[in-house]
Amino acid sequence: MRRWTFVYRLLFGEEPSEAARHFLKNCFYIFWSSGLALIFSFLFNTLAGRFLGPTIYGQFALIQSVAMLLYLPMVLGFSTAMVKYNAESDDLERRSEIISTTYLIILFLIIFFSLIFIILAKLMAGIFFIPVGQFILAVVFAGLFVFYSLTTDTLRGLHLIKQYALLQPLYGFLLLSVFLLLFLFLSPSFHLLLFPLYSAYILCGIGALFFTNRVHLRFKLSLSWAKRLARYALLALLGGVAFVLSSNFDKILLNRYLSLTDVGVYKAYYFASINIAIIAFSSLNIIFFPTASRHLNKIALWKKINRLTPYFFIGGGFIFFALQWFILKLFGRQYPIHVGLMILFTLASLVVLVNSCYVWLVASEGRRGIKITAFSETAAAGANIILNLILIPRFGIIGAVLSCIGSYGLFLFLVLWRGGRFIKMSLPSDV
């Protein structure tokens, strides 16, 4: 912990406050747990990509991308709203009503939309250019991912960071161990990648429920909280839809114009760069979003991010490039290394990382903040789709990463422009 406070003094030139010390303490837990989880996830992806090859790895990436689109109507932003409002207060009755209401709403959404997707499976599989059987697996993937996200987000909203930290390495360990076990007994296929994820979602979700106080799980619907959650959730959903489209439309389009092998190669580059940036920030955001939601002085947090941004670009550029090269080498010769492509993916990673910091700070301010991020992300997603449609048919994988840089660059510009003005004018509370 002393090293963490030393780094804080070095970066910000001041002694950490009590709130900052608590934040650093939670960062310490997440740093080690996420580090272990990242090692397991890293081994899972690199071994899978190396042993199974880019075609099977591409099939897995395509099913995963479809699942991420299907999960959106199953959650409708309510999980994010639950974290936001739970993090603001320690009142037991309030938290119980929020969690119980959110669980009931999402349980209904999972059942309802799963039935709709299964009934329309043939039609929707055609839209996504995948076989019906793989589409059904994507529906199962989406439902289990919602269960995992909901239960672990509950821990975040309750500030149970130690408990959350315990589940992170377990998730990664399950991915790797189940994959290796199946690889010994089953023939190579994308099922070897899906079933480990299914297992990790189920077992870690159950673990999160075990850590949650039973008092919070009364399964009693509060109409007043349902309305309040819905107002924030629908705005969060708008941003969520935009993010999922930006993160997955490229892979679906690559499959349409190129091949599953190209999707697999793109997935390897994406995992080695942009996905690492997303994982790194997601680990930090486990603490950052609930803490920022509770923090009254958003301007101070905004200035701290401003001060950190040059370090992200200067130091992060070298780190992400070197890490990307190392990971791609581990994937094997079936995944060719192009320095120019690596530079583009490194730039995309840095833009995604910096953008995420500003986005979640603005979103923590409340409905006005989430409205700014949601509409900015929607504009960026629209740009991403247009750029992908124009660039992928002409330039393939290079077109996909250029589309990512362009859309996230627009997203960052809009958040800095509108979000910066809003944070400076914001009141202490926006509930």
C-alpha positions in Angstrom: 0.0 0.0 0.0 2.9 2.4 0.7 4.0 2.1 -2.9 0.5 3.0 -4.1 0.4 6.2 -2.0 3.9 7.0 -3.2 2.7 6.8 -6.8 -0.3 8.9 -5.9 2.0 11.7 -4.5 4.2 11.4 -7.6 1.4 11.8 -10.0 -0.8 14.4 -8.3 1.7 16.2 -6.0 -0.4 15.9 -2.9 -1.1 13.6 0.0 -4.0 11.2 -0.6 -7.2 11.9 1.3 -9.1 9.3 3.3 -11.3 8.6 0.4 -8.3 8.4 -1.9 -6.6 5.9 0.5 -9.8 3.8 0.5 -9.8 3.9 -3.3 -6.1 2.9 -3.4 -6.8 0.0 -1.0 -9.5 -1.3 -3.3 -7.2 -0.8 -6.3 -4.7 -3.0 -4.5 -7.2 -5.8 -4.2 -8.3 -5.5 -7.8 -4.7 -5.1 -9.1 -3.7 -8.5 -7.8 -7.0 -10.3 -8.5 -7.3 -8.9 -12.0 -3.7 -9.7 -12.7 -4.2 -13.3 -11.9 -7.4 -13.4 -13.9 -5.7 -11.7 -16.8 -2.9 -14.4 -16.8 -5.5 -17.2 -16.9 -7.5 -15.4 -19.6 -4.4 -14.7 -21.6 -3.4 -18.4 -21.5 -6.9 -19.4 -22.4 -7.0 -17.2 -25.5 -3.5 -17.8 -26.7 -3.6 -21.6 -26.3 -7.0 -21.7 -27.9 -5.9 -19.6 -30.8 -2.7 -21.5 -31.2 -4.1 -25.1 -30.8 -7.4 -24.6 -32.6 -6.3 -22.3 -35.4 -7.7 -19.0 -36.8 -10.8 -20.6 -38.4 -12.2 -22.2 -35.2 -11.1 -19.1 -33.2 -12.9 -17.0 -35.7 -16.1 -19.1 -35.3 -15.9 -18.6 -31.6 -15.4 -14.8 -32.1 -18.4 -14.6 -34.3 -20.7 -16.5 -31.8 -19.4 -14.2 -29.0 -20.1 -11.1 -31.1 -23.7 -12.2 -31.8 -24.2 -13.1 -28.2 -23.1 -9.6 -27.1 -25.8 -8.1 -29.4 -28.4 -10.5 -28.0 -27.6 -9.7 -24.4 -28.6 -6.0 -24.7 -32.4 -6.5 -24.6 -32.0 -9.0 -21.8 -30.5 -6.3 -19.5 -31.7 -3.0 -20.9 -29.1 -1.0 -18.9 -30.7 -1.9 -15.5 -27.5 -3.5 -14.2 -25.6 -0.2 -14.6 -28.5 1.7 -13.0 -28.4 -0.7 -10.0 -24.6 0.0 -9.5 -25.1 3.7 -9.8 -27.9 4.0 -7.2 -26.6 1.4 -4.8 -23.2 3.0 -4.7 -24.6 6.3 -3.5 -26.0 5.2 -0.2 -25.5 2.6 2.6 -29.2 2.5 3.5 -30.1 -1.2 3.8 -33.8 -0.8 2.9 -33.0 1.3 -0.1 -30.4 -1.2 -1.4 -32.7 -4.1 -0.8 -35.5 -2.5 -2.9 -33.1 -1.6 -5.7 -31.5 -5.0 -6.0 -34.7 -7.0 -5.7 -36.5 -4.8 -8.2 -33.5 -5.0 -10.7 -33.3 -8.8 -10.3 -37.0 -9.3 -11.0 -37.0 -7.0 -14.1 -33.9 -8.7 -15.6 -35.2 -12.2 -14.9 -38.3 -11.4 -16.8 -36.3 -9.9 -19.7 -34.0 -12.9 -19.9 -36.9 -15.3 -20.2 -39.0 -13.2 -22.5 -36.2 -12.4 -25.0 -34.7 -15.9 -25.0 -38.1 -17.3 -26.1 -38.4 -14.6 -28.8 -34.9 -15.3 -30.1 -35.4 -19.1 -30.1 -38.7 -18.7 -32.0 -37.1 -16.4 -34.6 -33.8 -18.4 -34.6 -33.8 -19.2 -38.3 -34.6 -15.7 -39.4 -32.0 -14.1 -37.0 -29.3 -16.6 -37.9 -29.6 -15.6 -41.5 -29.2 -11.9 -40.5 -26.0 -12.7 -38.7 -24.7 -15.1 -41.4 -24.3 -18.0 -39.0 -25.9 -21.5 -38.7 -29.0 -21.9 -36.6 -27.3 -24.2 -34.1 -24.6 -21.6 -33.5 -27.2 -18.9 -33.0 -28.9 -20.9 -30.3 -25.5 -21.3 -28.5 -25.2 -17.5 -28.8 -28.6 -17.1 -27.1 -27.4 -19.3 -24.2 -24.2 -17.4 -24.1 -26.1 -14.1 -23.8 -28.4 -15.3 -21.0 -25.5 -16.7 -18.9 -23.5 -13.5 -19.4 -26.4 -11.4 -18.1 -26.6 -13.6 -15.0 -22.8 -13.3 -14.4 -22.8 -9.5 -15.0 -25.9 -8.9 -12.8 -24.6 -10.8 -9.8 -21.1 -9.4 -10.0 -22.4 -5.8 -10.5 -24.3 -6.3 -7.3 -21.1 -6.7 -5.4 -19.7 -3.5 -7.1 -22.7 -1.5 -6.1 -22.4 -2.7 -2.5 -18.7 -1.8 -2.5 -17.9 -5.4 -1.7 -14.6 -5.2 -3.6 -12.7 -7.9 -1.6 -15.4 -10.4 -2.5 -15.5 -9.3 -6.1 -11.7 -9.6 -6.2 -11.9 -13.2 -5.0 -14.1 -14.1 -8.0 -11.8 -12.7 -10.7 -9.1 -15.3 -10.5 -11.7 -18.0 -10.1 -13.3 -16.9 -13.4 -9.9 -17.0 -15.2 -9.0 -20.4 -13.7 -12.3 -21.9 -14.8 -11.8 -20.7 -18.3 -8.3 -22.3 -18.6 -8.9 -25.5 -16.6 -12.2 -26.4 -18.3 -10.7 -25.7 -21.8 -7.6 -27.9 -21.1 -9.8 -30.7 -19.7 -12.1 -30.6 -22.8 -9.2 -30.4 -25.2 -7.9 -33.7 -23.8 -11.1 -35.6 -24.5 -12.9 -33.8 -27.4 -12.0 -33.1 -31.0 -11.1 -29.5 -31.9 -14.1 -27.2 -32.3 -15.5 -23.9 -31.1 -17.4 -25.8 -28.3 -14.0 -26.1 -26.5 -14.1 -22.3 -26.1 -17.8 -21.8 -25.4 -18.3 -24.4 -22.6 -15.5 -23.0 -20.4 -17.2 -19.6 -20.6 -20.6 -21.1 -19.8 -19.0 -22.8 -16.7 -17.3 -19.6 -15.5 -20.4 -17.5 -15.9 -22.5 -20.0 -13.9 -20.1 -20.8 -11.1 -18.9 -17.2 -10.6 -22.4 -15.9 -10.7 -23.4 -18.4 -8.0 -20.4 -17.3 -6.0 -21.4 -13.6 -6.3 -24.9 -14.5 -5.0 -23.3 -16.3 -2.0 -21.4 -13.1 -1.1 -24.5 -10.9 -1.4 -26.4 -10.4 1.9 -29.6 -12.4 1.7 -31.4 -9.3 3.1 -30.9 -7.7 -0.2 -32.6 -10.5 -2.1 -36.2 -10.2 -1.1 -37.6 -10.4 -4.7 -40.1 -7.7 -3.9 -40.9 -5.3 -6.8 -40.8 -1.5 -5.9 -42.7 0.4 -8.6 -41.1 3.7 -7.6 -37.6 2.3 -7.9 -38.5 0.5 -11.1 -39.4 3.9 -12.7 -36.3 5.6 -11.3 -34.0 2.7 -12.5 -35.7 2.7 -15.9 -35.0 6.4 -16.5 -31.3 5.9 -15.9 -31.2 2.4 -17.5 -32.7 3.4 -20.8 -30.0 6.1 -21.2 -27.3 3.6 -20.2 -28.8 1.1 -22.7 -28.4 3.7 -25.5 -24.7 3.9 -24.7 -24.5 0.1 -24.2 -26.0 -0.6 -27.7 -23.6 1.8 -29.2 -20.6 0.2 -27.5 -21.6 -3.4 -28.4 -22.2 -2.4 -32.0 -18.8 -0.7 -32.2 -17.1 -3.7 -30.6 -18.9 -6.5 -32.6 -20.2 -5.2 -35.9 -16.7 -5.3 -37.4 -16.4 -9.0 -36.8 -19.8 -9.8 -38.3 -18.9 -7.7 -41.4 -15.5 -9.3 -41.7 -17.2 -12.7 -41.8 -19.6 -11.3 -44.5 -16.9 -10.0 -46.8 -13.8 -12.1 -46.0 -13.6 -15.4 -44.1 -13.7 -17.0 -40.7 -9.9 -17.2 -40.8 -9.7 -13.5 -41.2 -12.1 -13.0 -38.3 -9.8 -15.3 -36.2 -6.7 -13.2 -37.2 -8.5 -10.0 -36.4 -9.7 -11.4 -33.1 -6.1 -12.3 -32.2 -4.9 -8.7 -32.9 -8.0 -7.3 -31.1 -7.4 -9.5 -28.0 -3.7 -8.5 -27.9 -4.4 -4.8 -28.0 -7.9 -3.3 -27.7 -9.2 -6.1 -25.5 -6.2 -5.7 -23.1 -7.1 -2.0 -22.8 -10.7 -2.8 -22.1 -9.8 -5.4 -19.5 -7.3 -3.0 -17.8 -9.9 -0.2 -17.6 -12.8 -2.6 -16.6 -10.6 -3.8 -13.7 -10.2 -0.2 -12.6 -13.8 0.7 -13.3 -14.9 -2.0 -10.8 -13.9 0.6 -8.2 -13.9 3.8 -10.2 -17.6 4.0 -11.2 -19.1 3.3 -7.8 -16.5 5.7 -6.2 -17.1 8.4 -8.7 -20.8 8.1 -8.2 -20.4 8.7 -4.5 -17.8 11.5 -5.0 -19.3 15.0 -4.8 -16.3 16.8 -6.4 -16.3 15.5 -10.0 -14.2 18.5 -11.2 -11.3 17.2 -9.1 -11.6 13.8 -10.6 -11.7 15.3 -14.1 -8.5 17.2 -13.5 -6.8 14.0 -12.2 -7.7 12.2 -15.5 -6.4 15.2 -17.5 -3.1 14.9 -15.6 -2.9 11.1 -16.2 -3.7 11.2 -20.0 -0.2 12.1 -21.2 1.2 9.2 -19.3 -1.3 6.9 -20.9 -0.3 7.9 -24.4 3.5 8.2 -23.8 4.1 5.2 -21.7 1.1 3.2 -22.9 2.1 3.3 -26.5 5.4 1.4 -25.9 3.7 -1.0 -23.4 0.8 -1.9 -25.7 3.0 -2.3 -28.8 5.4 -4.6 -27.0 2.7 -6.6 -25.3 0.8 -7.0 -28.6 3.9 -8.3 -30.3 4.6 -10.8 -27.5 1.0 -12.1 -27.5 0.8 -12.5 -31.3 4.1 -14.5 -31.2 2.4 -16.8 -28.7 -0.6 -17.3 -31.0 1.7 -18.9 -33.6 2.7 -18.6 -37.3 -0.9 -18.9 -38.4 -1.4 -15.3 -37.2 0.9 -13.1 -39.3 2.5 -10.1 -37.7 2.3 -6.8 -39.6 4.1 -3.8 -37.9 1.8 -1.2 -39.5 -1.3 -3.1 -38.3 0.2 -3.3 -34.8 0.7 0.4 -34.7 -2.9 1.0 -35.7 -4.2 -1.4 -33.0 -1.9 0.3 -30.4 -3.3 3.7 -31.3 -6.9 2.3 -31.1 -6.1 0.8 -27.6 -4.9 4.1 -26.2 -7.9 6.0 -27.5 -10.3 3.4 -26.1 -8.5 3.5 -22.7 -8.5 7.3 -22.3 -12.0 7.6 -23.6 -13.3 5.1 -21.1 -11.9 7.2 -18.2 -13.8 10.3 -19.2 -17.0 8.5 -20.2 -17.5 6.7 -16.9 -16.7 9.9 -14.9 -19.4 11.8 -16.8 -21.8 8.9 -16.5 -21.3 8.9 -12.7 -22.9 12.3 -12.4 -26.4 10.9 -12.9 -29.1 11.1 -15.6 -27.7 14.3 -17.2 -24.2 12.7 -17.4 -25.4 9.4 -18.8 -27.4 11.3 -21.4 -24.2 13.0 -22.6 -22.2 9.8 -22.8 -25.1 7.9 -24.4 -25.7 10.3 -27.2 -22.0 10.8 -27.8 -21.5 7.0 -28.0 -24.5 6.7 -30.3 -23.0 9.2 -32.7 -19.7 7.4 -32.5 -21.4 4.0 -33.2 -23.2 5.4 -36.2 -19.8 6.6 -37.5 -18.3 3.2 -36.8 -21.0 1.4 -38.8 -20.6 3.7 -41.7 -16.8 3.5 -41.7 -16.9 -0.3 -41.4 -19.3 -0.5 -44.4 -17.0 1.7 -46.4 -13.6 0.5 -45.3 -13.8 -3.2 -44.6 -14.9 -4.2 -48.2 -11.9 -2.2 -49.5 -9.2 -2.7 -46.9 -10.3 -5.7 -44.9 -8.7 -5.9 -41.4 -7.0 -2.5 -41.8 -10.4 -1.0 -42.6 -11.9 -2.4 -39.4 -9.2 -1.0 -37.1 -9.3 2.4 -38.9 -13.0 2.5 -38.3 -12.4 1.8 -34.6 -9.9 4.6 -34.3 -12.1 7.1 -36.2 -15.3 6.3 -34.2 -13.6 6.3 -30.8 -11.7 9.5 -31.7 -15.1 11.1 -32.4 -16.5 9.7 -29.1 -13.6 11.1 -27.2 -14.0 14.5 -28.8 -17.7 14.7 -28.0 -17.2 13.6 -24.4 -14.4 16.1 -23.8 -16.4 18.9 -25.4 -19.8 18.3 -23.9 -18.8 16.4 -20.8 -16.1 18.8 -19.8 -18.6 21.7 -19.9 -21.1 19.7 -17.9 -18.7 18.6 -15.2 -17.6 22.2 -14.6 -21.2 23.4 -14.3 -22.5 20.3 -12.4 -24.0 20.5 -8.9 -22.9 18.3 -6.1 -25.8 15.9 -6.7 -27.7 14.9 -9.8 -30.1 12.3 -8.6 
